Amino acid sequence: MTRRVIQLVVGLFLYGAGAALTVEAGLGVDPWTVLAEGLSLHTGIGVGWTTNILGFFVLLLWIPLRQRPGAGTVANILLVGTSMQVVLTIVPPISGLLAQFAVLLTGIVLVALASGLYIGAHFGPGPRDGLMTGMHARLGWPIWVCRATVELSVLFVGWLLGGTVGLGTLLFAVMIGPLVHLALPLLDTRRPGRRSRRPEIASVGGA
């Protein structure tokens, strides 16, 4: 249990840090961060704090889907955006295309590693993954359809609001799945042969 709690907390903090690095790179971010950026531009609230607020409102969508949050779900809402805001505050602006790409790739790898950590702790899915698995359970749609519907909608709205969509968005979409697939078996706290096959693991690709 001690290992699982530490792994959860470290994973969530690293997830926020990785997401912050993709923001600092300025080359495009994942769909949910695009939305957070867009809302931040219009509200004046920091991107990290906006991420926390978004997580809370996404959790409310679980109610009609009859999803039950776990400790990891609540921790996700509280810690990811907070870590993100801290890193955005202390990391200086990145200049130069080479440096931007390096920071972007570091951020994506860090998010993948963090995903393996917090999912492998088995304390429940994050609010966004839970939304997609809830849609899968209630509507019977395949996970990939639920994910595509939600993330494309979020991406479009975020882009309209002024969030950063670019090459980094594409790289995140292409790289995150395979990287998390590599990280999960290494960081799963359950014994081999008892690894969870719950939908939240299969749906990973974002917080």
C-alpha positions as CSV (number, residue, x, y, z in Angstrom):
1,M,0.0,0.0,0.0
2,T,2.8,2.4,0.8
3,R,4.4,1.8,-2.5
4,R,1.1,2.3,-4.3
5,V,0.4,5.6,-2.6
6,I,3.9,6.9,-3.3
7,Q,3.6,5.8,-6.9
8,L,0.3,7.5,-7.3
9,V,1.4,10.8,-5.9
10,V,4.7,10.8,-7.8
11,G,3.0,9.8,-11.0
12,L,0.4,12.6,-10.7
13,F,3.1,15.2,-10.0
14,L,5.2,14.0,-12.9
15,Y,2.2,14.0,-15.2
16,G,1.6,17.7,-14.4
17,A,5.2,18.5,-14.9
18,G,5.3,16.7,-18.3
19,A,2.2,18.5,-19.4
20,A,3.7,21.8,-18.3
21,L,6.8,21.1,-20.4
22,T,4.7,20.6,-23.5
23,V,3.0,23.9,-22.9
24,E,6.4,25.6,-22.4
25,A,7.6,24.1,-25.7
26,G,4.9,26.1,-27.5
27,L,4.6,23.6,-30.4
28,G,1.2,22.3,-29.5
29,V,-0.3,20.3,-26.6
30,D,-2.7,17.4,-26.0
31,P,-6.5,18.1,-26.5
32,W,-7.4,18.6,-22.9
33,T,-4.5,21.0,-22.4
34,V,-5.5,22.9,-25.6
35,L,-8.9,23.4,-23.9
36,A,-7.3,24.5,-20.6
37,E,-5.1,27.0,-22.5
38,G,-8.1,28.4,-24.3
39,L,-10.1,28.8,-21.1
40,S,-7.1,30.3,-19.4
41,L,-6.7,32.9,-22.1
42,H,-10.3,34.1,-21.6
43,T,-10.5,33.8,-17.8
44,G,-7.0,34.9,-16.7
45,I,-6.7,31.8,-14.5
46,G,-3.5,29.9,-14.8
47,V,-3.4,26.9,-17.2
48,G,-2.7,24.5,-14.3
49,W,-5.5,25.8,-12.1
50,T,-7.8,25.7,-15.1
51,T,-6.8,22.0,-15.5
52,N,-7.9,21.3,-11.9
53,I,-11.2,23.1,-12.5
54,L,-11.8,21.2,-15.7
55,G,-11.1,17.9,-13.9
56,F,-13.8,18.8,-11.3
57,F,-16.4,19.6,-14.0
58,V,-15.6,16.4,-15.9
59,L,-16.1,14.5,-12.7
60,L,-19.7,15.9,-12.5
61,L,-20.3,14.2,-15.9
62,W,-19.7,10.9,-14.2
63,I,-23.0,11.2,-12.3
64,P,-25.3,10.4,-15.3
65,L,-22.9,7.7,-16.4
66,R,-23.0,6.1,-12.9
67,Q,-19.3,6.1,-12.5
68,R,-17.7,5.9,-9.1
69,P,-14.5,7.9,-8.4
70,G,-11.6,6.3,-6.6
71,A,-9.0,7.9,-4.4
72,G,-6.8,8.2,-7.5
73,T,-9.6,10.2,-9.3
74,V,-9.8,12.8,-6.6
75,A,-6.0,13.0,-6.3
76,N,-5.7,13.5,-10.1
77,I,-8.0,16.5,-9.9
78,L,-6.0,18.0,-7.0
79,L,-2.4,17.3,-8.0
80,V,-2.0,17.3,-11.8
81,G,-3.0,20.9,-12.4
82,T,-1.2,22.0,-9.2
83,S,2.1,20.4,-10.3
84,M,1.6,21.8,-13.8
85,Q,1.1,25.4,-12.5
86,V,4.2,25.1,-10.3
87,V,6.4,24.0,-13.2
88,L,5.0,26.6,-15.5
89,T,5.9,29.2,-12.9
90,I,9.5,28.1,-12.4
91,V,10.6,27.0,-15.9
92,P,11.8,30.0,-18.0
93,P,10.5,30.6,-21.5
94,I,12.0,28.3,-24.1
95,S,13.5,29.8,-27.2
96,G,14.9,28.2,-30.3
97,L,13.3,25.4,-32.4
98,L,15.7,22.7,-31.3
99,A,15.2,23.5,-27.6
100,Q,11.5,23.6,-28.1
101,F,11.5,20.1,-29.7
102,A,13.7,18.8,-26.9
103,V,11.4,20.1,-24.2
104,L,8.3,18.8,-26.0
105,L,9.7,15.3,-26.4
106,T,10.8,15.3,-22.7
107,G,7.3,16.4,-21.7
108,I,5.7,13.6,-23.7
109,V,8.0,10.9,-22.3
110,L,7.5,12.2,-18.8
111,V,3.7,12.1,-19.2
112,A,3.9,8.5,-20.5
113,L,6.1,7.5,-17.5
114,A,3.8,9.3,-15.1
115,S,0.8,7.5,-16.7
116,G,2.4,4.2,-16.0
117,L,3.1,5.2,-12.4
118,Y,-0.4,6.4,-11.5
119,I,-2.4,3.8,-13.4
120,G,-0.1,1.0,-12.2
121,A,-0.9,2.1,-8.6
122,H,-4.6,1.0,-9.2
123,F,-6.4,3.7,-7.3
124,G,-9.0,4.4,-10.0
125,P,-8.9,6.3,-13.3
126,G,-8.5,10.0,-13.8
127,P,-11.6,12.1,-14.5
128,R,-11.1,12.2,-18.2
129,D,-10.4,8.5,-18.7
130,G,-13.3,7.7,-16.4
131,L,-15.6,9.8,-18.6
132,M,-14.6,7.7,-21.7
133,T,-14.9,4.4,-19.9
134,G,-18.3,5.5,-18.5
135,M,-19.5,6.3,-22.0
136,H,-18.3,2.9,-23.1
137,A,-20.2,1.2,-20.3
138,R,-23.4,3.2,-20.7
139,L,-23.6,3.7,-24.4
140,G,-21.9,0.5,-25.6
141,W,-19.5,2.4,-27.9
142,P,-16.0,1.1,-28.4
143,I,-13.4,2.8,-26.2
144,W,-11.7,4.3,-29.3
145,V,-14.9,5.9,-30.5
146,C,-15.6,7.4,-27.0
147,R,-12.1,8.7,-26.9
148,A,-12.1,10.1,-30.4
149,T,-15.5,11.8,-29.8
150,V,-14.5,13.4,-26.5
151,E,-11.0,14.5,-27.5
152,L,-11.8,15.8,-30.9
153,S,-14.6,17.8,-29.4
154,V,-12.4,19.1,-26.7
155,L,-9.6,19.9,-29.2
156,F,-12.0,21.9,-31.5
157,V,-13.4,24.0,-28.7
158,G,-10.0,24.6,-27.2
159,W,-8.7,25.7,-30.6
160,L,-11.6,28.1,-31.1
161,L,-10.7,29.6,-27.7
162,G,-7.1,30.1,-28.7
163,G,-5.4,27.0,-27.3
164,T,-2.1,25.9,-29.0
165,V,-2.6,23.3,-31.7
166,G,0.4,22.3,-33.7
167,L,3.0,19.6,-34.5
168,G,3.2,18.9,-30.7
169,T,-0.4,17.9,-30.7
170,L,0.2,15.4,-33.4
171,L,3.3,14.0,-31.8
172,F,1.6,13.6,-28.5
173,A,-1.3,11.7,-30.2
174,V,1.1,9.4,-32.0
175,M,3.7,8.8,-29.3
176,I,1.7,8.6,-26.0
177,G,-0.1,5.3,-26.6
178,P,3.0,3.2,-27.5
179,L,5.1,4.9,-24.7
180,V,2.4,4.2,-22.0
181,H,2.1,0.6,-23.4
182,L,5.8,0.2,-22.6
183,A,5.6,1.9,-19.2
184,L,2.6,0.1,-17.8
185,P,4.0,-3.5,-17.5
186,L,7.1,-2.2,-15.7
187,L,5.2,-0.1,-13.2
188,D,2.1,-2.2,-12.5
189,T,2.0,-2.9,-8.7
190,R,0.0,-6.1,-9.2
191,R,1.7,-9.4,-9.7
192,P,2.1,-10.8,-13.2
193,G,-1.0,-12.8,-14.2
194,R,-3.2,-10.6,-12.1
195,R,-2.8,-7.4,-14.0
196,S,-6.0,-5.5,-14.4
197,R,-7.7,-5.4,-17.7
198,R,-10.1,-2.7,-16.7
199,P,-11.0,-0.2,-19.4
200,E,-9.2,2.7,-17.8
201,I,-5.9,1.1,-18.7
202,A,-6.9,0.3,-22.2
203,S,-8.0,3.9,-22.7
204,V,-4.8,5.7,-21.6
205,G,-3.5,8.5,-23.7
206,G,-4.2,11.4,-21.6
207,A,-5.0,12.6,-18.1
